[in-house]
Amino acid sequence: MDVYEAVTSRRAVRGFTDEPVSREVLERVLSAAAWSPSGSNIQPWNTYVLTGEPLADLKTRAVERVAHGDPWDERQYEMYPPALKSPYRERRSAFGKERYSALGIAREDWEARQRAAIANWNCFGAPAALFCYIDPDLGWPQWADVGMYLQTVMLLLRAEGLHSCPQMAWSQVRETVADVLSPSVGLILFCGMSIGYEDATMSYPRTGRAPLDETVTFVGG
């Protein structure tokens, strides 16, 4: 698979088979991803990988917690600005509409939307998951470095025939994640990522992208 195919075939998959992902493949992907760029080679990512019984334990804890209606953990960063301006507001709204329409869930059906959201904490059935932490003393450029690292991981997973789904939602149950992972003291959980083989029996539309002239400006020849 060449780079262009990896980029264009990558998407947030929300349905995985239970086929295991080998430790060898995960180590190969993460060893290569370590070459992602970072300012002054700081390498600000702190990654934890879960499979097998530890992942099953986390899924059970998280799903039960959400199903019982326990309050979210206090956010350590803001996932979205409280008032998204145009065109970002419209793009986010269109994504939500497409996602829930594909599931046959009406906008006003809050209970059904909640049930669908719970699938996040089952990793959509994925047999492997990654959790990425960052030191809160670092700045915005280092958060950007972490984003480049995660993108590199996702593209390398595609090269291995795997899919993924990055999930900031895990930050809302970060204490439950910490109970299982015991991360280094002081780190902030940025996101989780479900990893596995796509369940081809699940059909849903792919989220579109803005036209090039809406996001890119060419200056000069």
N, C-alpha and C positions, 0 to 999 in steps of 0.2 A: 504494500500500500504506500503510495507516494504522499508527500506532505499535503498537497492540495486535496487529495481524496480524504485524508485523515481529518482535515479542517472542515470540509463540506459535509462529511458523514457524521461528524460529532454532533450530538444533541443530548439534551437531558432526558434520558430514558427512565420511564416510571413503571417498568414492568420487566422483571428479570426471571430467568429460570433458576433452579436450585443447583445447577451444575457448578461444582467447586472451581475456584480460581487457585491455581497452584502457587505455593510460596515462591517457587523459582521465577514465575512470571512477574509476580509483584516486586520481587527484589530487582529483577532486570529493569522494570519500568522505573522504579524509584532511584536506582543507581544512575540511570541515564538522566532522569529529571533533575538530579543534583547539579547538572551543568546548566540549569536555567540561569539567566542573568540576574544580578542583584548589585545595587550600588556599592562600590568598593568591596565587592565579594562578601558582604555581610551574611548572606544566606539566612534570612530571618525566619524561615519556616521551621516549625517543630511538628513532625508528623507521627501519628500513631495509627497503626493498622490493626484492624480486628477481623478475625474469622472464627469459625467453629463455635465452641461453647461460650467464649467471652462475648461474641457478637450476639448470639442467641439470648444471652442473659441481658444484655443492654436493650435489645429489641423488646423483650418482655417487660422490663422495668419502665421503659419509655412509653410503650403503648398503654400499659396499665395506668400510668400516671396521667396521661392525657385523657384516657377514657373515663377516669374518675373525676375529671374536671379540676385537677389540681392547678393552682395558678402558675403562670410562666415564671421562670427565673428572671430576675432583673437583668435587662440587657446591658452588656458591657460596651456596646457600640450601637449606633443607630443604623438599622438595616436600610431604612429609606427616610429621606427628609419628611417631616410632618406634613409639608405642603409641597408636593411635587409640582413643578411648573411644566408648561408645555414645551416640547412635545413628549417629555418623559412620562407625564401623567397619562396621556392617551395610549402610549405604548404599553404601559403596565396594565391599564384597564382592558386593552384588547387582548393581552395575554390571558388574563383571568377569564374573560368571556369565552375565549377559544377553548381553554382547558376544561372548564366546567360544562360547556356545551357538548364537548366531545364525550363527556361522561354522562350526558343526559341529565344534568343537574341544573335546575332553575336558579336564577340569581337569588331569589327570595327563600330558597330551601336551605336554611342555615344548618339544620341537622345533617342533611346529606353532604353539605360542603365540609362539615366537621369530620364526618366519617371518611370522606375522601382524603382529608388532610392527615388523618391518623396513619395512612399508608407511608407517610414520610418516615415515621419512627419504626416502621418495619423494614426500612430501607427498600421498599417496593419489592421485597422478596430477594434482594441481592445477597449472595453468600459472603461478600467481603465489603468492608467499609474503611474509609480513611477519615481521620479527624486531624485538622490542621490548626495549630495554635500559633500565636504570635506574642512576643513580649510587649506589654503595654507601654514600656518606656521608649519604644521605637516610634517613628513618625510616619506620615502619610506616604512618603516615597517607599518605605519598607513594606507597607501594606500593598502597594503596587507591585513590589517584588514578589510578594506571596501570591498575588493574582497571576503573575507570569509563570510562577512555579506550578500552580494548580492547572493552568491551561496546558503546560507542557506535559504534566501527568496525564491529562485527559486525551491528548493527542497520541501519546505513547500507548495508552490503553487501546485506542482504536487500531494502532499498528499491530497489536496482539489479538485483534478480533474481538475485543471487549468493548463494553459501553459503560457509561457512568452517569451519575446525576449529582451535581454539586448542590448542597442543601444548607443554606444559612439557618434554616429552621432549627437545626440542632442547637444553636446558641440559646434558644428559648428553654431548653432543658439541660443546660450545661452542667448543672450540679449532678444530675443523674449520670451524664457521661463521665464526669470526674470520679464518681463513685466506682466506676468500672475501670477506668484508665489510670487513675492516680497520676495525672500529669504533673510536671514540675511546678513548684509553687510560684504563683504570680502570673502564669501564662493566661492569655485570653483565648477562648475557643472561637475561631473565626467561622469555620464551617465544617460540616461532614461531607462525605462523598460516597454514595452507593456505587459499588463496582461489581460487574458480573456480565453474563451473557444475556442478550436481549431476549425476552419472551416474544417471539414473532407472532403469537396468536393474539396479542393485544394490539389493537389498531387505534391510532390517534393521529391527528394532523400535526405536521411539523410547524413550529412557530416561525413566522416569516421574518424578514429583515427589511429595514428601511432601504429605499433606493440609494445608490451610491452618492448621487448629487445632494442628498439630504444630510449626509454625514461627512462627506469629504470635499474639500476645496483644493483644486489644483491651481498653483500660482506659477506663471512662467510657461515656457514652451512645452 
